[in-house]
């Protein structure tokens, strides 16, 4: 009888030991899974934040469509977001672009000056230059709207990274076809990143529109509207 009790007791101890080991193993697995899952989540979050800092709009090749609103001067263009190239790619892009620039954009307050290529050129892309939008008019068109988009953030092509410093009445200058067009900023506003952007401007005036992502705000982009105040021959 005593031997039977001893056997049962030994069996119970073995069961308890096995159950204890299993619980320990399961606990280690759960802790390891949670740790790995947290690390993966952190990596993806870091990647997403990095991409948000370099994303910028590019208006597509779709034609401009008018938008019904309270003001007759509103228009709408469609854009998509692209990723930025590497530093090495940008160096090649810069060298290629210099031969094809048809004009320059200058913003004195920011000590900014950058050439632009024609709308149909392969280098007319926010991943390579400041980009003239397909819906844009060139600066010499009466009552036209010259629309330029660029990246902000920290990438090698973040040409518009300092635009957030601009205020109303600041000056932007475009040189094109032996003429110098001086614009003054009249309006700055935000638009949500929903795939389209509404451009509010006076259609009875020649305007310059600059588009870039909003600083420290991944949900919006900022639109800068400037009106022509002076045209000079070079």
N, C-alpha and C positions, 0 to 999 in steps of 0.2 A: 504493500500500500504506500509505504514511504517512498519507494523507488518511483512509483507512478506519479506521486505528487512532485517529486524532483524533476521528472521528465516534463510534466506539464509546466512547471515553473520555468524550466530551461527553454521550453518552446515559446512561452510567453515573452521571455527576455529577448529571444531571437526575433520574434515578431516586432517587438517594440524597437529593437535596434534597426531592423530593416525599414520599418516605417519612418524612424527618425532619419535614417540615411536618405530615403526617398524624399522626405520633406526638405531636407537640406539641399539636395540636388535640384529639386523644383524651385526652391527659393533662389538658389544661385542663378538658375536659368532665367527666372523672371527678372532678377536684378540686372543681369547682363543684357537681356532684351530691352529693358527700359533704358539702360545706359546707351546702348547702340541706337535705339530709336530716337532718343533725345539728340544724340550727336548727328544723326542723319537729318533730323528736322532743322538743327542749327545750320548745317551745311547748306541745305536748300534755302533757308531764310537768308543766309549770307549771299548766296548766288542771286536770289531774287532782288535783294537790295542793290547789289552791284549792277544788275541789268537795268533797274529803274533809274539809276543815276546816269546811264548812258543812252537811254531810249529817247528818240526824237521823232517828230512827225515828218512824213514826206507825203505831199499831196499826190494822189494817183493820177493816172492818165485819163480818168473819167472827165468829161466836160463839166464846166461850172454850171450849177443849177441855182436858180433864184429861189429865195425863201420868203414866203409870206409872213409878214410881221407888222408891228406897229409903225415901223420905219420903212420907207421905200428904198433905203440905201443898204439893206442887208443882203449878203450873198453867202453861199455855203460851198465849201470845197471838201472833198473826201480825202483822208490821208491814212497811211498805215505806218507802223513803227518798224524800224530796222535796227539791227545791231551794229556796233561800231567795229571797224577793222583794227588790225594790230598796228603798232608804231611803224614797223617795217613796211607794211602795205601803204600806210599814209605817206611815208617818205617818197615812195614811188608815185603815188597819186599826186602829191605836190609837184614833183618834177614834171609829170605829164601835163598837169593842169596849166602850168605857167605858159605853155605854148599856145593854149587855147582860150585864155581869158578874153572875154569881149568887153569887160568893164570891171569896175571895182566898187565895193561898198565900204564906206568909211564912217566911223562913229567917233568923233573927236574926244568926247568925254571919257571914253574907254580906251583911247589910243588903239582903236581897232581899225584894221584895214585888211581887206581880203578880196581877191578877185573872184569872179564868177564866170561860168561858161554858159553857152547857149542852152535853151530848154531841151533840145533834142540830143545833146551830146551825151556820150556814155559816162562822162565824168560828172554830169549834173546829178549828183546824188548826195544825200546828207552823210553817207558813209565815206565820202571822198572830199566834199567841199561844202560850202554853203550852197543850198540848192534853190534854183529858180523854179517855182511851181509851174506845172503844166497849165494850170488855169490862169497863170499870170500874164499881164501885159508887160511889154518892155517900157522903160521909163519915158520914151519919146512919144508914146501914144496919148493923145489928148483925153483927159479925164480917165485915164487908165489906172490900173492898180498893179504895181510891181510887188510881187509876193515872194519872199525869201524865207526859207526854213533852215534851221541848223541845230546841231546837237548842243546840249549843255551837259554838265556833270564833270567828270574827271578824265575822260578818254582823250586820246590823241586828236580826235576830230571834234572836240567840244568847243567849236569856234564861238558859240553864243553863250558860253558859260557865265559871262559877266553882264548879260543883258538885264538881269534883275536889278542892277543899279540904276537903270534908266528911269527918268521921270518925265512928266509932261513938260513941253517946251525944249527938251533936249534936241540936238541937231544930228541928222544923219545925211551923208552926202553920197550920191551915186554918180560915178563917171561912166558915160556910155556914148559911143559914137561922137567923139570930140566935143561933148557937152558935159557940163557939170550941173547936176540937179541937187538942190539943197532942200531938205525936208525938215519939218518941225513936228515933234511928237504931240499929238492932240488927244490921244486916248490910249489907255492901257487897261486891259481887262482879262479875266480868266475864262477858260472854256473847259468843261469836263472832257476827259479822254473817253469819248464814246464812239470814235470812228469818223466823226464829222466835226467841222469847226465853222462857226458863223463869223463872217467878217463884216463888222459894222463900220461903214465909211460913208462919206459924202460923195456920191457918184458924179457930182458936178465939179469935182476937183481931182487933180492928179495926186495919187497917194502911193505911199510905200508901206507895205505890211510885213512885219517880222514875226515869225512864229518859232517858239521854242518851249521846252518843258519848264514848268514852274519850279523854282528853287525850293527844296525841302518839301515838296508836295507831289507825290507820285500820281495823284488823281486828276491833276489839271495841267493845262498848258497855258502859256501867257501869250496874248496877242498885242502887238504894238502897232498902232496906226499913226502914220506921219503924213502930213500934207505938204505939197510943194509950195515953197515960199520964194524960190529964186531959181532961175535957169540962166546959165552962162555958157558962152562959147569958149572953147579952150584954144 
